[in-house]
């Protein structure tokens, strides 16, 4: 388990941006968080997605 502040430090990212990412990932069930911090309840995560250019 890690705090958002510590996670931001480890990632060398702005704490506000990390917080925003954590909120979205927690809403999607990818990570979990409680008063103690943030943790990933999975041994492995695989994602697969396609990015396309914006329509004109």
Helices and strands as residue ranges (DSSP letters): H 4-11, H 15-27, E 32-34, E 37-39
